[in-house]
Amino acid sequence: MLLGESELASYGLAFAGEQSWTIGNRGFAGPEIERARERGNLNVWRRFANKSEKTSLWIQIGEFVSASDATSFAPQLFDSVLQRPGVATELIDVTEKVDVTGLLSTLTGDERSPYHDGFRRTRVIVGTIDQWIISSGFSSTNEVWSWDDIASIVSAQVVKLGSRSV
């Protein structure tokens, strides 16, 4: 369901961890969350890193009961990703200018937070496809990820999700 290391090889990324959990078990509330929890729907999350380039990315997919539930909840997830408690984050930009083929109701943000002796830049994208929410964060302490690279990777994830057998 999620992209793998081989699909991200051109970025020099290596697998760096994964988790899955039942929607509703991580602090979110609301009718969309409750309906997904009642059905036992899952979130899956995977992280990749390129230590020498000081870049990383994570991709998360959550299944909701309906497309309208996913679309309704996406802004709350987007806000929570950008506003992490205990992290002094500076929001640089929130834009709708990034087009990802197949992804609906796309929200994108660009932030900067302190990191060791410098800063870490993270670009975030959250969008929906049918009953699914795809969210992803692209971080670097060197060069910032380009929106074109981000759109390409997230588009590949949309294609992979769309091609899965149901």
N, C-alpha and C positions, 0 to 999 in steps of 0.2 A: 504494500500500500504506500509506503514512504520511499522516497529516493534512497538509493544505496551509494556506497563509496565509488563503485565503478561508474556511476552516472555523473559523478562530480570530479572525476579524475583530472579533467583539464584545468581545474582550479587548485590542484595540489592538496585537496582536502582528504583527511583520513577520518574514519569513524571515531567518535569520541564519547558515545553513550546514547542510551535510549531508555525511555520509560513509557508506561501506559497506566491509565487509571480510569475508573468509572467517572463519567461526567457528574459533577455535583460533590465530589469528594475533596475539592481543593478550594473551598471558600466562596465560590460564586453562588448567588441565589437568584431566584426569579422563576417565573412559570416555565420558561424554555428549558432551564436547567432541571427543574423538577420533572418535567415530562421525559427528558432524556435519561435522568437517573432512574425513573420508574421502569424504563425499558432496558436498563443496564448498558446503555451506549457508552462507548469508550472514546478517550482522547489518546492519541499516540504521539510521541515526541522523539525526535532524533537529532543529535548534534554531531557536527563535523568540525574539524580544525586543521589549519595549516600553521603549525607552530613557528616555522622559520619565517613565514610571511606575516605572522601575528594577525591572522584572520580566522574567523569562525562563522558558522551559521547554524541555526536550528530551524527545524520545520516541525510543525504540529498540525495534526488533523483531528477534528472532533466531529462526531456524527450526532446530529440532532434529529428530532422526530419528523420535522418537515423543513422545507425550504424557507418558509416564513419564519420559523423559529430560529434557524441559522442566521437569516438576514437581520432579525430583530436583536439577536444577542451579539452580533459581530462588533458593534460600536463599544459595548461594555468590555469585551475582550481587548480590543484595540487600546482603550484608555488604560486598562490594567497593565498592559505590556509596556506602555510609555511612562507610566507613573508608578515606578517600583518603590515601595516603602524603604526608607533608609538609604536610598541612593540619591545623591545630589545631581539630578539630571537636568540638563538644559535642553529644552525643546528648540530645535533649530528651524524646523519646517514641518507642517502637515500639508500634504498636497493630494490632489486627485489626478495628477498629471501622468501617473504611471499606468500604462495599459498592459494588462496581462490577459492574453487570449484565453477565453473560457471562464475567467474569474469575474464574478459579478460583485457589485457593491464594494469595490476595492477602497480600502483606507490605507494611506501610507504616511509614515512619519520618519523624521530624521532627528536624532538626539545625540548629545555629547555628555559623557559623564567622566568624573575623575578616575584615573587608572594608574596605579603606582606613581611614577614621577610625571605623568603626562595625562592624556585623555584617551578615551575609547569612544569612537563614533559607532553608532548603531543605526541602521536603517531597518524599519519594520514595515511589513505589509500584511494586511488581514483582508480576506475576501471570502466569498461564498461561491459554491457550486452545488446546486440542488440543496440537499439537507446537510451538506458538509461545510465546515469552516476550515480554511487553510490559513495558518498564521506562520510567519517566518521572520527571523531577525538575522541581520548580516552585520557582524562587528569587525572592527579593525582598529589597531593602534597605529597603523601606517597609513597607506592609501585607503581612501573611502571606497567601498563597493560602489560600482556604477549602477544606476537604475536600470540600464540595459542588461547587465549581467544578472541583476536581481530578477527582472522580468523574465529572462530566459530560464533561469532555474525554477522559478515558481510556475512558469508555463509547463515545464517538463513535469513538475509535480501534478499539475492539473491533468495533463494527458495520462499520466500513470494512474491517477485516481479514477479517471473516466474510463480507462480500459480494464479495470478490475472486474472480475465476474461477481455478480451479486447473487 
